[in-house]
Structures are given as structure tokens and as C-alpha cells.
Amino acid sequence: MKKTRIDRKFADLKKQGKKGFIAYLSAGDPNLEDTVDIVLRLEEAGVDLIELGLPFSDPLADGRVNQEAATRALDAGSTFDGVMACVAKIREQSEIPMIFYAYMNPLLSRGYEASIRAAAEAGIDGFLLLDLPLEEEAPYRKALSDNGLNSIKLITPTTPDERIEKIVKRANGFIYCVSREGVTGVQDEIAEGAGALVQRIKDHSAQTVALGFGIGTPDQARDAAGLSDAVVVGSAIVNAFHNNPHTAEGRATAAAFVKQMVDAVKAV
């Protein structure tokens, strides 16, 4: 498969000896037009990759903050086609790598292959499919490959080694290491076993390992970067943009907060 923006970005970071920073936001929160502005501000703050949540009414892997963001996006009228147009608009101004953090239902309901093709045409680089079991993914993985998209996989603290070995063989782009059991959401500290889990993954794969779930401060981001190749921050970023005014000044304040975390990661 031809190298994606994700592949090239992590290859460049590795060459520079730098850690990656991945920012999550829900597409369409507070609306799709503002999502374009937020992504561009995140890129300006030094974010390396954008993880766009595809709005869904029942996001089971998400904690309260990201569930509420998805609800706000749906209430604002976000649709699948609208999100694709949003991605295309971002692509007119930016080449930042972007993936969809998505559940299967919205893709299957409009035709899985057509959905994947539309995402690729809009300019997305890969998918993290939250509720697609490894045992059932074969027919779905082909559509990603055929459209030149990365297939990012989750590995959790409860994943046994033999399953980790199977997962990493089917993943590309990067491996998303879930730092703790449970759903997304800011925590007080990095989970005690996070470093050991990253090492278990690295015992089976040379791919980039990104550590996420629960990271919400510059200190936590720095600590997570010391354990992994990249850091994923979601709820804290969603909160920052939601809790500040939806004005240029408010967005600048939220982006400045994100930059503090980015700078902490880059200093490792």
C-alpha cells in the first residue's frame, strides 16, 4: 500500500527523534464550520495528527465528555455527508494527517464500502473502528486497503499477548494503546501499568505506539511521551474548546492550552 500522510509523519518524527501528539475532537462540535477552524488551530499549535470522532448516538467506548460532544454535533445537524465536506474543506488548507474514530453502525447504515470510499475521497487517512472485532474484520479490512487507508487498532490492558500478536499483524499507521480499563476521560494520573503495556506491544511490533485515554495535563502528556512514541489527548481538548467562548479569542485560549501539552511532549 502506498504510504499515507500518517506513515510519512511518524517516519519524519522518528528521524527527528521526536514524539508525536495526536488530538481528538468530535467532528461537528460545536458545528462543522467551526470544526475546520479548530483543526487548523490545532495544527498551528503543533499537533501532528487529528483524530476526528464521527458523530454517533451511542458511542460506547467514550466517557461523558466525548459522548456529550457527539450529542452536540448531532444536535447541530452534523451528517455523514456534512462531515465528509468538512474534511474536504480542511484538505483545501492543510495536509495534516487525519483519521476517523468511528463506530460501525453509521458506516454500515449507508453502505460500508461506499462510506470508506467517500472518506478516502474527502481526504481522510485512516480509520480506528471501535466496535469491529478482529474475528469479523476480514471483509471490512479489504475496503480500507483498497482505498489506501490505514487501519489503526486498539490494544487494552486486558489484551493477552497472543491476541496482541494477532492485532499488530493487521494494524498499520500506528497502534493505539489504551492506558487503562474503561472509557475515555481525563484522569488524575497515568495508569500504573501503561508503560508495561506499551513494552508488551513493542515486543510484538516495530510500529508506532500511541498512548491514550485519561491524559489531560502537560505533566501527564510528558509522562506518557516518556513511555510511548506518541500521545493521544481527547477529553481535555474537547473540554478546552467547549468551555471557552466560541470566538477567535476563546479558540486562541483553548489552542494555547493544547500547545502547552504539545510542547511538553516535544521536550521529551
N, C-alpha and C positions, 0 to 999 in steps of 0.2 A: 504494500500500500504506500502511496506517495506520502511523504512527511507532511504532517499538519502544522498549523501555527503552534499548537501545543508542543509537538515534538521539537520544533525548532527553538521555541522559547526555553524549554528545560535543557536542551543541549547547550544553548548560549549561557544559561545560568551556571551550568556545571563547568563550562570552560572558564567562566569568570570566578569560580569558587564562591558563588552567591546562593543564598537560599531563596526560594520562591514564595510569593504572597498571593493567595487566592481569596477573592472577596465574593461572598454570596449576597444576592438580593433577589427579591421576588419581582419578576417582570410585571409591570403594570401597577406597582405600588410607589407613589400614590396614583399614577396613571402612566400610560405608555409613553407619552411625550416626555414626561419628566424622567422616565427610566433612561432615555437616551442621554439626557443631561447628566444624570448620576453616574452612568458608566464612564462618560468622558472625564468627569471629575475624579473618579477612582483611578483611571489611567494616569491622569496628571499627578495624582498623589503617589504614584509608583507601583500600583497594583500590577501584577504580572498576568493574571488570568481572572476572568469573570465567570462565576457560576450563577447562571440565571435560573431561578425557580420558575418552572412552567406552571402557572396557577391551576390549582386543582382543589375541589371542595372537600376532599378527605385525605389530607397529607399525613399519613400515619407515622412517618419517621420524624416528623417535625414537632418541636415544642411549641409552647404558646405563642412566642414572638413571631415565628415564621408562619404558623397557622393563621394568625391574625393578619399578617402581611398578605398571604394568599387570598384571604377573605376580602381585604380592602381592594386588591387587584381585580377580583371578580366583580365586586360591587361597583367598581369604576368602569366596568364594561369591557374588561380585557377578554379577548377571544384568542383562539389559536392563530387565526389569520392575522389578527392585530399584533400579536407577539412576533410573528414572522416579519411583518412590516417594520416593527420596532428594531429587530436585529438588522434588517437590511439598511435601515436608516443609520444605525451605528456604523455599519460597514462603509458607508459613504465617507465617514470621517476618521475611522480607526481600524487598525489591523490587530487590536488586542485579542488574544485567544479567548474564546467563549465556549462554554458547554451549557447544555440544559440539564438541570437537576429535575428529573421528571418521573412521574408515575405512569404506569402502562395504560390506565383507563382512557385518558384523553387522546392517546395515540391510537389505541385500538378502535375507539368510537368513530374516528373519521377515516380509518384505514391505516394500518401501521406503516406499510411501505410508502404510501403517499405522504404520511406525516414526516417520516425520516427524510424523504426526498425534498420536501418543502423546507425543512430546517437546513439542509445542506445548501440548497439554492439561496436561502436567505443569508447564509454566511456563518452558520454555527460550525464548530469544530469537533464536537463530540457529545456523547450522552452519558449521564450517570442515571441508570434506570433502577430506582429504589426498590421496586417490588417485583423484579423479574428474577426468579430463582435460577441458579446455574443449570439445574437439570432440565429447564424448559426453554433455555435461551437460544438453542441452535438455529431455529428458523428466523429469529429476530436479529441475531448477531450478523447474519449474512447481509441484511439490508444496510446495517451500519458500514460494513466493509465495502459493499458495492458503491456506497455514496462517499467513500473516503473519510469517514468519521471515526474518531477514537471511541473505544468502549471502555469507560472508566469503571472500575469495580470497587466495592466496599469490602473491607475486612474489619471485623469487630473483635473485641476481647474474648468472645466466646467461640471464635472460629478455630477449629482444631487444625493442627499442622497439615494433615493430609488434605484437608479442604483448601487451605491456603495454597498449597502446591497446585491444585486444580484451577483455582481462581486466577492466579497470576499468569498462568499459561493462556488464559482467554482475555486478559486485560491488555490494553495499550493506552498510551498517553501518560497516565500515572495511576498509582494505586491510592485510593482514599482510605486512610487508616482512621477508624473511629476510635477516639481516645478512651471512651467509656461506654458502659452499657446504658441504654435508654435513648431518649430523643434529643434533638438539638436544643441548645440553650446555654447561656453563659453560666459558668461555674466559678467557684472561689479559687480553684487551683487545678493544675494539670493532674489528671488521674495518675495514680502511683505506678500502674503497670504500663503506661503508654510507651515508654522507651523500650521495654522488653518486647512489646508487640511489634513495634517498628523493626526491631532486630530480627524477630521471627520471620517477618515478611522479607527482609533483606537476605535472610538465609536461603530463600527460595527464588529471589528475583533481583536483577540489577536495575529494575525500573525505578523511576522517581516515586518516593513515598511521601504523600502529603498527610499531615496530621490535623484532624479537625474535631469538632463537637466540643463546646464548652470554653473556647478561647475568646477572651473579651477585653484584655488589657494589654498594654505594651509589654509589661513584665511577663505575662503568660505567653504572649506571642514570641518573645525572645527565648523563653524556656522551651517552647515547642519546637522552635527552629533549631535549638541545640540537639534535639532528639531525632530530627527528620530532615528531608530535603526541601520541604515546603510546608507552609502553614495555611489552614483554611479558617477564615473568620466569617461568621454569618450573622447570628442574632445581634451581636454588638453593633454591627454595621447597619443592619435593618433598623435597630432602635435609634441609632445616631441620626439617620436621615428622617425617621418618622417623628422623633421628639423635637427636632429643631424646626423652625418655621420653613415652609415651602417657598423660600425666597432665595435670591442669589446669596445673601448674607448667611442665611441658615444653612444652605448647601455648603458654603465655604467652611463654616464651622464644623459640620459633620465630616467633610473631606479632610480637614486639618487633624481631627481625631484619628481618622484612618491612617493618615500619614505618620502619626506617632508610632502606630503599630508596625507599619511598613518599615520605618527607619530602625525600629528595634530588631526586626527580622534581618534586615540587611547588614546590621552591625555584627551579627554572629559569624 
